[in-house]
C-alpha cells in the first residue's frame, strides 16, 4: 500500500478497485507484492512491552499528537507508543489491547511502532510512505498483544523498518515492512535523546 493523502478517521472510505478514496481524493493505492520475508524476533512479554512503552521518546513533544495509532492527545486512538526493550539492542515494543476484531486495526498497530525503531529522536518528522503487511489473522478483542519493531536501514531520506504483531504467548499474527520519508529539516530539532539522559 502506498499512501497518497492523510487518512481520515471517523468517516467511511470507499474501496474502488485498488484505490481507497475519501470522496474524490485517493488516500491509498494497493498492489500485490511478493510474500514478506520477515522473521520476527523472539517474543517480548507484555510486562516488558509495558516498560518499553514508558520510554516512548516523543511523549512530551510528538510531532503528530493527534495520530490515531500513536498520538499522545488521541484518547480514542490505539496508543501504540513503542520504546526500546531492555537488553534487546535495536528492538522496540509496545503493548496493545484491541477492542474490536478488525484486521484493519492490525495494520494501524503495525504502523507507528516501526517509525519509533527507524527514526532517531531529534530527526525531522517522518511520514509513512509505504507499508507492506501480511495479517495472518485478526487480533483477539480484549486479549493483550505486543507490537515489536526494528530498523532495517536507510535509503537517502527514507528509513526502512519492520514490525510484528504478537499474541501474549509470542505467536506472530501479522508482520509489516514500512518506508518512512522525512518531511524536511526542522528548525527546532532536539539533539539530546531522552533515552541517554542527555
Z-matrix of the N, CA and C atoms (Angstrom, degrees):
N
C 1 1.440
C 2 1.523 1 108.71
N 3 1.315 2 116.70 1 133.54
C 4 1.461 3 121.77 2 174.25
C 5 1.521 4 108.63 3 -117.59
N 6 1.322 5 115.75 4 125.55
C 7 1.451 6 120.29 5 -179.55
C 8 1.520 7 110.15 6 -77.78
N 9 1.334 8 116.08 7 139.76
C 10 1.456 9 122.50 8 179.95
C 11 1.516 10 112.38 9 -115.34
N 12 1.334 11 116.48 10 -19.59
C 13 1.463 12 121.71 11 -178.23
C 14 1.524 13 107.70 12 -157.77
N 15 1.337 14 117.61 13 160.87
C 16 1.462 15 119.31 14 176.77
C 17 1.527 16 110.79 15 -58.22
N 18 1.323 17 115.91 16 136.25
C 19 1.467 18 120.47 17 -177.98
C 20 1.517 19 110.12 18 -84.61
N 21 1.332 20 118.40 19 119.58
C 22 1.459 21 120.55 20 177.66
C 23 1.523 22 110.83 21 -72.62
N 24 1.312 23 116.48 22 152.98
C 25 1.462 24 122.22 23 177.79
C 26 1.522 25 107.31 24 -122.63
N 27 1.317 26 116.21 25 140.25
C 28 1.448 27 119.84 26 175.94
C 29 1.518 28 114.38 27 97.02
N 30 1.324 29 117.53 28 5.14
C 31 1.458 30 119.14 29 173.32
C 32 1.526 31 108.75 30 -143.43
N 33 1.322 32 117.30 31 150.19
C 34 1.468 33 119.89 32 -175.59
C 35 1.530 34 111.58 33 -69.51
N 36 1.326 35 114.52 34 144.26
C 37 1.456 36 121.93 35 173.63
C 38 1.519 37 107.86 36 -110.75
N 39 1.311 38 116.32 37 162.42
C 40 1.462 39 121.52 38 -177.58
C 41 1.522 40 108.95 39 -111.82
N 42 1.339 41 116.13 40 128.00
C 43 1.449 42 121.38 41 174.57
C 44 1.515 43 107.77 42 -92.13
N 45 1.330 44 116.23 43 116.44
C 46 1.462 45 122.72 44 -177.24
C 47 1.518 46 107.67 45 -122.60
N 48 1.333 47 116.49 46 95.60
C 49 1.456 48 120.09 47 -176.19
C 50 1.516 49 110.12 48 65.41
N 51 1.339 50 116.50 49 -118.57
C 52 1.467 51 120.30 50 179.72
C 53 1.521 52 111.92 51 -99.27
N 54 1.345 53 117.25 52 10.94
C 55 1.462 54 120.99 53 -178.25
C 56 1.524 55 111.43 54 -114.88
N 57 1.331 56 115.48 55 139.94
C 58 1.457 57 122.34 56 172.63
C 59 1.519 58 106.87 57 -104.10
N 60 1.353 59 116.88 58 122.33
C 61 1.456 60 120.95 59 -171.82
C 62 1.523 61 112.58 60 -120.17
N 63 1.320 62 113.66 61 146.01
C 64 1.456 63 123.16 62 170.56
C 65 1.523 64 104.83 63 -115.39
N 66 1.336 65 116.35 64 93.22
C 67 1.461 66 119.95 65 -171.06
C 68 1.524 67 108.70 66 65.82
N 69 1.333 68 116.72 67 -122.73
C 70 1.469 69 121.22 68 179.27
C 71 1.527 70 112.41 69 -89.71
N 72 1.325 71 117.02 70 -8.00
C 73 1.462 72 121.20 71 -176.34
C 74 1.523 73 110.94 72 -85.38
N 75 1.326 74 116.77 73 127.53
C 76 1.461 75 121.73 74 174.11
C 77 1.522 76 107.17 75 -80.99
N 78 1.326 77 116.08 76 113.88
C 79 1.464 78 121.39 77 -179.57
C 80 1.522 79 110.62 78 -84.07
N 81 1.338 80 116.69 79 -40.92
C 82 1.465 81 120.58 80 -178.54
C 83 1.517 82 109.47 81 -152.43
N 84 1.323 83 114.41 82 154.75
C 85 1.465 84 120.89 83 176.48
C 86 1.525 85 107.38 84 -128.42
N 87 1.319 86 116.64 85 128.57
C 88 1.461 87 121.71 86 -178.15
C 89 1.523 88 110.13 87 -103.43
N 90 1.323 89 114.90 88 154.70
C 91 1.460 90 120.40 89 174.50
C 92 1.520 91 107.86 90 -149.54
N 93 1.327 92 115.45 91 152.33
C 94 1.456 93 120.39 92 177.55
C 95 1.518 94 109.23 93 -74.81
N 96 1.310 95 115.76 94 138.09
C 97 1.453 96 120.71 95 178.56
C 98 1.526 97 108.33 96 -132.70
N 99 1.322 98 115.06 97 168.77
C 100 1.457 99 119.73 98 176.27
C 101 1.521 100 109.61 99 -65.19
N 102 1.318 101 117.65 100 155.12
C 103 1.470 102 120.09 101 178.25
C 104 1.528 103 111.08 102 -55.35
N 105 1.317 104 115.55 103 145.91
C 106 1.459 105 120.48 104 179.38
C 107 1.524 106 110.12 105 -69.99
N 108 1.317 107 115.25 106 131.42
C 109 1.462 108 120.79 107 175.92
C 110 1.526 109 107.81 108 -102.06
N 111 1.312 110 116.71 109 68.00
C 112 1.458 111 122.00 110 -179.28
C 113 1.518 112 109.67 111 -120.36
N 114 1.315 113 115.81 112 131.97
C 115 1.454 114 120.78 113 176.16
C 116 1.518 115 108.27 114 -109.12
N 117 1.333 116 118.42 115 107.42
C 118 1.471 117 119.37 116 178.95
C 119 1.522 118 110.80 117 -59.49
N 120 1.322 119 117.05 118 148.63
C 121 1.466 120 120.09 119 177.13
C 122 1.520 121 110.34 120 -68.75
N 123 1.312 122 115.47 121 171.26
C 124 1.460 123 118.56 122 177.09
C 125 1.527 124 109.18 123 -59.83
N 126 1.305 125 115.29 124 155.85
C 127 1.461 126 121.74 125 -169.44
C 128 1.519 127 113.12 126 -60.45
N 129 1.320 128 114.27 127 150.54
C 130 1.463 129 123.59 128 171.27
C 131 1.519 130 106.06 129 -113.94
N 132 1.311 131 117.05 130 127.89
C 133 1.454 132 120.56 131 -179.39
C 134 1.519 133 112.24 132 -70.23
N 135 1.320 134 115.96 133 159.20
C 136 1.460 135 120.53 134 -178.63
C 137 1.527 136 110.85 135 -60.49
N 138 1.320 137 117.81 136 -42.06
C 139 1.473 138 120.46 137 -179.73
C 140 1.528 139 110.97 138 -63.76
N 141 1.334 140 117.46 139 -40.37
C 142 1.472 141 120.42 140 177.23
C 143 1.520 142 110.60 141 -66.01
N 144 1.339 143 116.78 142 -37.20
C 145 1.464 144 120.01 143 178.29
C 146 1.525 145 110.58 144 -67.15
N 147 1.319 146 117.63 145 -37.23
C 148 1.465 147 120.29 146 177.48
C 149 1.526 148 110.79 147 -63.97
N 150 1.343 149 116.93 148 -40.85
C 151 1.465 150 119.65 149 177.02
C 152 1.520 151 110.75 150 -65.98
N 153 1.333 152 116.76 151 -37.22
C 154 1.470 153 120.02 152 178.23
C 155 1.527 154 110.24 153 -63.75
N 156 1.337 155 117.14 154 -42.51
C 157 1.463 156 120.20 155 -178.90
C 158 1.530 157 111.56 156 -60.49
N 159 1.320 158 117.44 157 -30.70
C 160 1.469 159 120.42 158 177.81
C 161 1.529 160 111.61 159 -62.71
N 162 1.337 161 116.87 160 -19.61
C 163 1.467 162 120.95 161 179.39
C 164 1.535 163 112.49 162 -101.24
N 165 1.322 164 117.47 163 18.31
C 166 1.474 165 121.68 164 175.69
C 167 1.533 166 107.98 165 -55.72
N 168 1.346 167 118.78 166 116.44
C 169 1.465 168 120.90 167 -170.67
C 170 1.529 169 114.88 168 -66.32
N 171 1.329 170 117.61 169 -28.59
C 172 1.465 171 120.63 170 -171.64
C 173 1.531 172 112.87 171 -97.75
N 174 1.313 173 117.94 172 23.13
C 175 1.468 174 120.68 173 -176.90
C 176 1.525 175 112.39 174 -59.59
N 177 1.335 176 117.46 175 -40.11
C 178 1.464 177 121.17 176 -176.00
C 179 1.523 178 113.29 177 -94.67
N 180 1.328 179 118.13 178 -20.30
C 181 1.473 180 119.49 179 -174.41
C 182 1.527 181 112.18 180 -140.91
N 183 1.323 182 115.71 181 47.31
C 184 1.464 183 119.78 182 178.50
C 185 1.520 184 110.60 183 -62.57
N 186 1.351 185 117.60 184 133.79
C 187 1.464 186 118.54 185 175.00
C 188 1.525 187 112.51 186 -71.55
N 189 1.343 188 117.06 187 -14.96
C 190 1.469 189 121.69 188 -178.50
C 191 1.535 190 109.71 189 -133.91
N 192 1.334 191 118.64 190 66.05
C 193 1.467 192 120.20 191 -175.47
C 194 1.524 193 113.60 192 -63.90
N 195 1.338 194 118.31 193 -20.64
C 196 1.458 195 121.18 194 179.59
C 197 1.515 196 114.32 195 -93.39
N 198 1.335 197 117.98 196 8.35
C 199 1.465 198 121.72 197 -179.11
C 200 1.527 199 110.72 198 -61.48
N 201 1.329 200 117.14 199 134.26
C 202 1.463 201 121.65 200 -179.48
C 203 1.529 202 111.85 201 -64.51
N 204 1.334 203 117.37 202 -35.57
C 205 1.466 204 120.14 203 -175.86
C 206 1.527 205 112.93 204 -81.13
N 207 1.350 206 117.71 205 -43.84
C 208 1.470 207 119.40 206 -173.05
C 209 1.526 208 113.90 207 -127.24
N 210 1.308 209 118.30 208 2.16
C 211 1.458 210 121.28 209 -172.47
C 212 1.510 211 114.83 210 -57.32
N 213 1.323 212 115.08 211 137.49
C 214 1.471 213 121.53 212 179.60
C 215 1.525 214 111.76 213 -83.62
N 216 1.339 215 116.97 214 -13.80
C 217 1.467 216 121.19 215 179.74
C 218 1.525 217 110.42 216 -119.38
N 219 1.321 218 116.39 217 34.69
C 220 1.459 219 121.26 218 -176.25
C 221 1.527 220 109.27 219 -127.20
N 222 1.350 221 118.63 220 82.93
C 223 1.462 222 120.33 221 -175.57
C 224 1.522 223 113.71 222 -61.38
N 225 1.332 224 118.01 223 -22.64
C 226 1.461 225 120.38 224 179.16
C 227 1.523 226 111.87 225 -93.94
N 228 1.334 227 117.76 226 6.04
C 229 1.464 228 121.30 227 -177.37
C 230 1.514 229 112.59 228 -87.98
N 231 1.329 230 115.38 229 -176.55
C 232 1.461 231 121.57 230 -176.66
C 233 1.522 232 112.96 231 -82.15
N 234 1.339 233 117.67 232 -22.68
C 235 1.471 234 123.06 233 -179.57
C 236 1.525 235 111.64 234 56.84
N 237 1.319 236 116.86 235 39.65
C 238 1.468 237 122.06 236 176.41
C 239 1.524 238 108.31 237 -83.74
N 240 1.315 239 116.00 238 81.66
C 241 1.462 240 124.26 239 -174.85
C 242 1.521 241 108.34 240 -109.17
N 243 1.329 242 116.12 241 95.15
C 244 1.460 243 121.32 242 -173.12
C 245 1.518 244 112.14 243 -81.18
N 246 1.313 245 114.28 244 146.62
C 247 1.457 246 122.22 245 174.03
C 248 1.522 247 109.16 246 -133.85
N 249 1.328 248 117.31 247 168.63
C 250 1.470 249 120.40 248 -179.03
C 251 1.526 250 111.45 249 -69.34
N 252 1.335 251 115.00 250 141.02
C 253 1.461 252 121.59 251 -178.72
C 254 1.529 253 109.09 252 -87.69
N 255 1.318 254 116.15 253 131.68
C 256 1.471 255 121.34 254 177.86
C 257 1.523 256 111.14 255 -55.10
N 258 1.340 257 115.47 256 129.59
C 259 1.456 258 120.58 257 173.89
C 260 1.503 259 115.64 258 71.68
N 261 1.340 260 118.91 259 9.01
C 262 1.475 261 122.48 260 -179.08
C 263 1.521 262 107.81 261 -126.94
N 264 1.316 263 116.92 262 83.41
C 265 1.454 264 123.11 263 -173.38
C 266 1.529 265 111.93 264 -53.89
N 267 1.324 266 115.70 265 123.74
C 268 1.457 267 121.04 266 176.73
C 269 1.517 268 114.86 267 82.81
N 270 1.312 269 118.58 268 -1.89
C 271 1.460 270 121.38 269 -178.94
C 272 1.525 271 109.65 270 -101.79
N 273 1.322 272 115.77 271 131.99
C 274 1.466 273 122.92 272 179.66
C 275 1.518 274 108.42 273 -117.73
N 276 1.330 275 116.62 274 154.60
C 277 1.464 276 119.24 275 -178.95
C 278 1.514 277 111.32 276 -155.49
N 279 1.313 278 114.36 277 158.73
C 280 1.461 279 122.86 278 173.21
C 281 1.524 280 107.95 279 -151.65
N 282 1.321 281 118.30 280 143.85
C 283 1.467 282 119.43 281 172.74
C 284 1.529 283 109.73 282 -78.54
N 285 1.317 284 115.40 283 158.06
C 286 1.462 285 120.02 284 175.88
C 287 1.520 286 108.35 285 -149.82
N 288 1.323 287 115.65 286 133.56
C 289 1.464 288 122.67 287 178.94
C 290 1.523 289 107.52 288 -117.17
N 291 1.339 290 118.00 289 93.24
C 292 1.471 291 119.52 290 -178.72
C 293 1.521 292 111.10 291 -65.71
N 294 1.343 293 115.43 292 145.12
C 295 1.463 294 119.37 293 179.40
C 296 1.521 295 112.16 294 -113.11
N 297 1.332 296 116.43 295 8.85
C 298 1.463 297 119.60 296 178.30
C 299 1.526 298 108.70 297 -151.65
N 300 1.347 299 115.88 298 147.53
C 301 1.460 300 120.82 299 177.08
C 302 1.537 301 107.40 300 -85.61
N 303 1.318 302 115.33 301 85.30
C 304 1.454 303 120.29 302 -173.97
C 305 1.530 304 108.82 303 -140.61
N 306 1.332 305 119.13 304 109.92
C 307 1.463 306 120.94 305 179.63
C 308 1.520 307 112.70 306 -57.12
N 309 1.330 308 117.91 307 -27.69
C 310 1.472 309 119.90 308 179.66
C 311 1.522 310 110.81 309 -63.40
N 312 1.331 311 117.58 310 -32.75
C 313 1.453 312 120.08 311 177.74
C 314 1.522 313 111.03 312 -65.97
N 315 1.334 314 116.83 313 -31.26
C 316 1.464 315 119.64 314 177.00
C 317 1.520 316 110.01 315 -63.00
N 318 1.328 317 117.78 316 -39.10
C 319 1.465 318 120.61 317 176.61
C 320 1.522 319 110.34 318 -60.48
N 321 1.329 320 116.60 319 -43.74
C 322 1.462 321 120.31 320 -179.70
C 323 1.521 322 111.29 321 -65.58
N 324 1.337 323 116.97 322 -39.65
C 325 1.460 324 120.31 323 -179.79
C 326 1.520 325 111.87 324 -66.14
N 327 1.322 326 118.28 325 -29.39
C 328 1.464 327 122.60 326 179.71
C 329 1.526 328 112.38 327 -79.24
N 330 1.302 329 117.52 328 -14.60
C 331 1.463 330 124.55 329 -171.48
C 332 1.536 331 112.63 330 -68.77
N 333 1.296 332 118.30 331 -83.36
C 334 1.473 333 122.79 332 -171.21
C 335 1.525 334 115.32 333 -61.92
N 336 1.339 335 120.46 334 -35.67
C 337 1.461 336 117.13 335 177.69
C 338 1.526 337 113.29 336 -56.31
N 339 1.328 338 117.01 337 -29.75
C 340 1.467 339 117.80 338 178.38
C 341 1.527 340 111.00 339 -68.43
N 342 1.332 341 117.49 340 -32.96
C 343 1.473 342 120.02 341 176.24
C 344 1.516 343 110.73 342 -66.68
N 345 1.330 344 116.66 343 -37.41
C 346 1.469 345 119.82 344 179.70
C 347 1.518 346 110.62 345 -57.91
N 348 1.324 347 116.96 346 -40.35
C 349 1.459 348 121.12 347 -178.92
C 350 1.529 349 112.15 348 -75.59
N 351 1.321 350 117.14 349 -30.29
C 352 1.461 351 120.60 350 -171.11
C 353 1.519 352 114.74 351 -94.73
N 354 1.335 353 117.67 352 -31.79
C 355 1.463 354 121.85 353 -171.78
C 356 1.522 355 109.68 354 -103.89
N 357 1.334 356 118.80 355 111.20
C 358 1.470 357 119.73 356 -178.65
C 359 1.524 358 111.76 357 -62.73
N 360 1.310 359 115.49 358 143.45
C 361 1.460 360 120.96 359 176.13
C 362 1.523 361 108.89 360 -57.92
N 363 1.335 362 116.81 361 134.39
C 364 1.455 363 122.07 362 -177.93
C 365 1.511 364 113.45 363 97.56
N 366 1.334 365 117.81 364 -8.57
C 367 1.464 366 121.25 365 177.32
C 368 1.521 367 110.20 366 -74.51
N 369 1.342 368 117.43 367 160.05
C 370 1.465 369 118.57 368 171.33
C 371 1.532 370 109.88 369 -57.21
N 372 1.319 371 118.08 370 151.92
C 373 1.466 372 119.93 371 178.83
C 374 1.530 373 111.52 372 -56.94
N 375 1.312 374 115.44 373 142.84
C 376 1.461 375 122.78 374 176.62
C 377 1.525 376 108.48 375 -118.93
N 378 1.329 377 115.52 376 151.64
C 379 1.460 378 121.57 377 175.43
C 380 1.521 379 108.95 378 -125.55
N 381 1.314 380 115.36 379 154.43
C 382 1.458 381 120.94 380 -179.97
C 383 1.526 382 109.65 381 -67.89
N 384 1.332 383 116.32 382 124.46
C 385 1.465 384 121.12 383 177.65
C 386 1.521 385 111.32 384 -99.94
N 387 1.324 386 116.92 385 -35.29
C 388 1.466 387 120.48 386 179.86
C 389 1.519 388 109.09 387 -155.32
N 390 1.330 389 115.30 388 146.88
C 391 1.461 390 121.48 389 177.48
C 392 1.521 391 107.53 390 -139.50
N 393 1.317 392 115.49 391 123.48
C 394 1.456 393 121.58 392 173.83
C 395 1.511 394 106.66 393 -113.21
N 396 1.317 395 116.91 394 119.61
C 397 1.459 396 119.99 395 -174.67
C 398 1.520 397 111.17 396 -135.92
N 399 1.313 398 114.46 397 152.88
C 400 1.458 399 122.12 398 173.08
C 401 1.523 400 106.94 399 -129.22
N 402 1.321 401 115.76 400 113.14
C 403 1.460 402 121.41 401 177.94
C 404 1.525 403 107.11 402 -100.14
N 405 1.338 404 116.11 403 109.85
C 406 1.463 405 120.88 404 -178.24
C 407 1.522 406 110.95 405 -70.23
N 408 1.333 407 116.17 406 -39.35
C 409 1.467 408 120.27 407 176.28
C 410 1.520 409 108.94 408 -159.14
N 411 1.308 410 115.00 409 159.60
C 412 1.459 411 120.54 410 -177.91
C 413 1.520 412 110.46 411 -68.34
N 414 1.345 413 117.39 412 148.53
C 415 1.459 414 119.70 413 175.58
C 416 1.527 415 110.85 414 -66.88
N 417 1.323 416 116.01 415 152.48
C 418 1.464 417 121.71 416 -179.44
C 419 1.520 418 109.53 417 -85.34
N 420 1.331 419 118.70 418 119.07
C 421 1.464 420 120.27 419 -179.92
C 422 1.528 421 112.06 420 -58.26
N 423 1.325 422 116.03 421 135.72
C 424 1.448 423 121.28 422 177.25
C 425 1.514 424 115.17 423 80.01
N 426 1.336 425 117.28 424 -4.09
C 427 1.470 426 120.65 425 -179.86
C 428 1.526 427 109.20 426 -99.51
N 429 1.330 428 118.22 427 135.97
C 430 1.475 429 119.85 428 179.17
C 431 1.527 430 111.23 429 -63.78
N 432 1.311 431 115.32 430 137.27
C 433 1.461 432 123.02 431 174.75
C 434 1.527 433 108.02 432 -129.29
N 435 1.321 434 115.52 433 165.87
C 436 1.455 435 121.95 434 176.52
C 437 1.525 436 108.23 435 -130.92
N 438 1.333 437 116.09 436 133.98
C 439 1.457 438 121.32 437 172.16
C 440 1.525 439 106.91 438 -105.36
N 441 1.332 440 116.55 439 125.38
C 442 1.456 441 121.47 440 175.82
C 443 1.521 442 108.75 441 -113.71
N 444 1.333 443 116.20 442 153.03
C 445 1.468 444 119.68 443 179.86
C 446 1.514 445 109.70 444 -148.62
N 447 1.339 446 114.61 445 156.82
C 448 1.456 447 121.16 446 179.87
C 449 1.526 448 108.70 447 -154.96
N 450 1.333 449 116.13 448 149.68
C 451 1.467 450 121.72 449 -178.35
C 452 1.528 451 110.14 450 -77.04
N 453 1.338 452 115.58 451 148.19
C 454 1.461 453 121.31 452 177.85
C 455 1.529 454 112.81 453 -115.01
N 456 1.342 455 118.41 454 -13.72
C 457 1.457 456 119.28 455 179.02
C 458 1.515 457 112.48 456 143.52
N 459 1.328 458 115.21 457 -176.75
C 460 1.459 459 122.88 458 -177.29
C 461 1.522 460 108.69 459 -130.16
N 462 1.336 461 116.48 460 136.44
C 463 1.462 462 122.95 461 174.55
C 464 1.522 463 107.51 462 -129.93
N 465 1.328 464 117.05 463 93.41
C 466 1.463 465 120.87 464 -178.07
C 467 1.515 466 110.56 465 63.75
N 468 1.349 467 116.48 466 -121.15
C 469 1.461 468 121.35 467 179.25
C 470 1.523 469 112.10 468 -90.99
N 471 1.302 470 116.13 469 10.32
C 472 1.468 471 120.55 470 179.77
C 473 1.518 472 110.70 471 -110.75
N 474 1.318 473 114.45 472 142.05
C 475 1.459 474 120.81 473 178.18
C 476 1.523 475 108.60 474 -119.66
N 477 1.323 476 115.38 475 136.53
C 478 1.455 477 121.93 476 -175.66
C 479 1.524 478 109.91 477 -108.91
N 480 1.317 479 115.91 478 141.87
C 481 1.459 480 120.10 479 -179.09
C 482 1.515 481 109.70 480 -152.28
N 483 1.324 482 114.24 481 165.52
C 484 1.459 483 121.35 482 176.61
C 485 1.514 484 108.65 483 -127.83
N 486 1.319 485 115.86 484 156.77
C 487 1.453 486 121.31 485 176.32
C 488 1.522 487 108.82 486 -146.98
N 489 1.320 488 114.84 487 158.11
C 490 1.461 489 120.30 488 178.32
C 491 1.526 490 108.85 489 -143.67
N 492 1.314 491 115.23 490 143.13
C 493 1.460 492 122.41 491 175.64
C 494 1.517 493 107.52 492 -103.01
N 495 1.342 494 115.75 493 121.98
C 496 1.454 495 122.04 494 -175.99
C 497 1.524 496 110.34 495 -117.63
N 498 1.323 497 116.12 496 149.52
C 499 1.456 498 119.75 497 169.09
C 500 1.528 499 108.42 498 -73.63
N 501 1.308 500 116.89 499 171.00
C 502 1.462 501 120.32 500 178.25
C 503 1.523 502 111.16 501 -61.93
N 504 1.329 503 117.11 502 -24.75
C 505 1.462 504 121.49 503 178.40
C 506 1.525 505 112.41 504 -84.54
N 507 1.348 506 116.62 505 -2.10
C 508 1.459 507 120.50 506 177.53
C 509 1.511 508 115.18 507 93.94
N 510 1.336 509 118.48 508 6.33
C 511 1.463 510 120.97 509 179.73
C 512 1.526 511 109.79 510 -78.11
N 513 1.345 512 118.36 511 124.14
C 514 1.464 513 119.37 512 177.52
C 515 1.527 514 110.53 513 -74.17
N 516 1.340 515 116.34 514 127.27
C 517 1.460 516 119.46 515 177.58
C 518 1.524 517 111.61 516 -113.65
N 519 1.342 518 117.26 517 -7.91
C 520 1.468 519 121.05 518 176.13
C 521 1.522 520 108.61 519 -160.54
N 522 1.337 521 115.80 520 147.19
C 523 1.465 522 121.80 521 175.65
C 524 1.519 523 108.29 522 -136.34
N 525 1.327 524 116.11 523 155.63
C 526 1.459 525 119.69 524 -179.10
C 527 1.520 526 110.45 525 -151.13
N 528 1.321 527 114.65 526 154.28
C 529 1.458 528 123.35 527 172.55
C 530 1.521 529 105.80 528 -123.68
N 531 1.333 530 116.44 529 128.44
C 532 1.463 531 120.82 530 -174.90
C 533 1.520 532 111.30 531 -122.44
N 534 1.323 533 115.00 532 148.56
C 535 1.460 534 122.65 533 171.99
C 536 1.517 535 107.61 534 -117.89
N 537 1.333 536 116.53 535 125.07
C 538 1.464 537 123.34 536 -178.85
C 539 1.522 538 108.69 537 -112.74
N 540 1.333 539 116.96 538 131.07
C 541 1.460 540 122.04 539 -178.15
C 542 1.522 541 110.70 540 -112.72
N 543 1.335 542 116.00 541 134.86
C 544 1.461 543 121.10 542 179.20
C 545 1.516 544 109.99 543 -69.84
N 546 1.341 545 116.20 544 137.67
C 547 1.466 546 120.67 545 177.52
C 548 1.515 547 111.82 546 -77.27
N 549 1.306 548 117.89 547 -25.82
C 550 1.461 549 121.96 548 -176.71
C 551 1.504 550 109.31 549 144.43
N 552 1.303 551 116.48 550 170.46
C 553 1.456 552 120.21 551 -177.11
C 554 1.521 553 110.77 552 -73.60
N 555 1.320 554 114.85 553 136.31
C 556 1.457 555 120.66 554 177.94
C 557 1.519 556 109.45 555 -93.37
N 558 1.322 557 116.62 556 146.47
C 559 1.462 558 119.87 557 177.49
C 560 1.524 559 111.04 558 -88.47
N 561 1.338 560 116.05 559 -4.00
C 562 1.458 561 120.06 560 -178.94
C 563 1.511 562 109.87 561 -133.49
N 564 1.341 563 115.23 562 61.80
C 565 1.463 564 120.81 563 -177.55
C 566 1.515 565 109.53 564 -95.09
N 567 1.310 566 115.67 565 127.91
C 568 1.465 567 120.12 566 178.06
C 569 1.522 568 108.05 567 -81.45
N 570 1.313 569 116.33 568 134.32
C 571 1.458 570 119.80 569 -176.94
C 572 1.516 571 112.28 570 -101.26
N 573 1.310 572 118.10 571 -18.87
C 574 1.464 573 120.23 572 179.42
C 575 1.518 574 109.20 573 -87.89
N 576 1.312 575 116.36 574 135.42
C 577 1.451 576 120.72 575 179.29
C 578 1.517 577 110.37 576 -92.74
N 579 1.332 578 117.65 577 134.07
C 580 1.464 579 119.22 578 177.01
C 581 1.516 580 111.08 579 -67.93
N 582 1.341 581 117.53 580 -15.91
C 583 1.453 582 120.34 581 -179.61
C 584 1.517 583 110.87 582 -75.94
N 585 1.332 584 116.93 583 -24.00
C 586 1.466 585 119.92 584 -177.83
C 587 1.518 586 111.23 585 -100.45
N 588 1.317 587 116.58 586 -1.32
C 589 1.451 588 120.35 587 -178.45
C 590 1.510 589 112.94 588 77.25
N 591 1.372 590 117.21 589 10.57
C 592 1.462 591 120.94 590 -177.82
C 593 1.497 592 113.23 591 -83.72
